[in-house]
Amino acid sequence: MTSIGEKFRKLRKEQNITLVQASKGICDPSNLSRWENGKITLEFNKVLALLNHIHVTPTEFINYAKLKQENEIPQEYIEAIDKEDNAQIKTLALKQLKIYHTKRKIYDLYLAIILCNQYLLITGENLLPFQDQMHLYTYLSKTTIWTSWDLSFFGNCVFMIKPDKVYAIAMNVLHNHSLADQDVNNLMVMLGILGDATISLIFRKDVIHAQKLLNEIKAIEMPHYLEFFTLVFTFLEKVIQYTKTHDKQIVLTFIDIVQNLGLIKSTNIFIDIFKHVQVLTDY
């Protein structure tokens, strides 16, 4: 998979612009080279300045990145995940982490995250080393152009990194969502992942951050065709109320309303989430 830096490099070379010319007055040419190779991240204002030096607008670059973005998850990874083969997933995850530690390319970390996330969901064990969690946080906290790939990256790690980091990254997504909502699919992915981030915070008993995140989400002007997410976030707010009052009727009444609307799949998901929260609350 091609990183954003590599996409930039392709556009730069197509115009015969050197590293020195592109980076002049913005950053060291060596840092630009490392960014183009996916080894470091750059601040948003620097990326904007670099785009200006290669005569590309941010909107043009975002559209280009989306059109050219590929999905190259190795088939053996997909098969292991589909079969829920714990042993194989763990073997592949540890192998992929070694590859990342050798090459230090962000996409190698992404592949490791996918495997580690699946293993965590199945077994409850987090294979991601703390130093990699911190590198992941550093990368995502500096991301300001949230493509579907970046959102997927975050979505795969909401249960692997510490709650305060999950909250900080989710707020970063929200503060830059005007870039993501230019595309309907991106907006849907964003809202789904913010929901997962909120659930992660609730499951790990960080109700304060979960409530703050929900408050920010509710401030988003939701298009009518995405009103389903309003239902999801209202449910999560009811769950937070339960964690404070232990009055399960608050949640059950809302689930009954959802069921009466004929939303059976949503009803079942809400029931499963609430059962898990009840276990955690009683523990």
Residue, then its C-alpha position, 0 to 999 in steps of 0.5 A: m500500500t502506498s503511503i501519503g508521503e509516497k503519493f506526494r513523492k510521485l506527484r513531485k517527481e512527475q513535475n521534476i521537482t527536487l527534494v531540495q526545491a520542494s522542502k525549501g524553507i519548510c523542512d530539511p530535505s532529509n526529513l522530506s525524504r523520510w516522510e516520503n518513505g513513510k518513516i516519519t510524520l510531518e505537521f499539517n502546516k508543513v504538509l500544506a506548505l509542501l503541497n504548495h511547492i509542488h503546485v497541488t491544492p489540499t483538495e486535489f491531493i486528498n482526491y488523488a490519495k483516495l483514488k490511488q489508495e489500494n488495499e494490499i492485506p496479504q491473503e494469508y492474513i485474511e484467511a487466518i482472520d476469517k478462520e479465527d485461527n488464534a495460533q496462526i494470527k499470533t504467529l503472523a502478528l509477531k512476524q509482522l511486528k518484526i518486519y515493522h521494527t526492521k523497516r519502520k514503515i507505517y504500513d507495516l505497523y498497520l498490518a500488525i495492528i490488524l492482526c493484533n486487534q483480531y487476536l485481542l478481540i478473540t483472546g483478550e491478549n494485547l500483543l502490541p508492545f508499549q513502544d509501538q502503542m506510543h509510536l501509533y499514538t504519535y502518528l495518529s495524533k499528528t494526522t489531520i487529513w483523515t482518509s478512510w485508511d487513516l480512519s481504519f488504522f485508528g478503528n483497529c487500535v481503539f482497544m489496544i492503546k490507553p483510554d486517554k490516548v484513544y480520547a485524544i485521537a478521537m478528538n483529533v478526528l473530530h477537530n478535523h472532520s470537515l476534511a473527512d465529511q467531503d466524502v459520504n463514505n468517509l463520514m460514515v466510517m468516521l462516525g462508526i469509529l468514533g462510536d467504537a472509540t466511545i464503547s472502548l472508553i466505556f468498557r474500560k470504565d473511562v466514563i468521563h472521557a466517554q461522556k466528553l467525546l459524546n458531547e463533542i459528537k453530538a455537536i456535529e450537524m448530522p445529515h438526515y441520511l446518517e440519523f442512524f448514528t444519532l440512535v447509536f450515540t443516544f444508546l451510548e449516552k443511556v449506557i453511560q447513565y447506567t454506569k452512574t445510576h445502575d438503573k438498567q431500565i434507562v437502557l432497556t427502555f431505549i432498547d425496546i424502542v429500537q426493537n419496536l422500530g423494527l431495527i433487529k440487528s441494532t437491537n441485538i448489538f445494543i443488547d450485547i454491548f449492554k450485557h458486557v457493560q453490566v458484567l464490567t459494572d458488577y465486577 
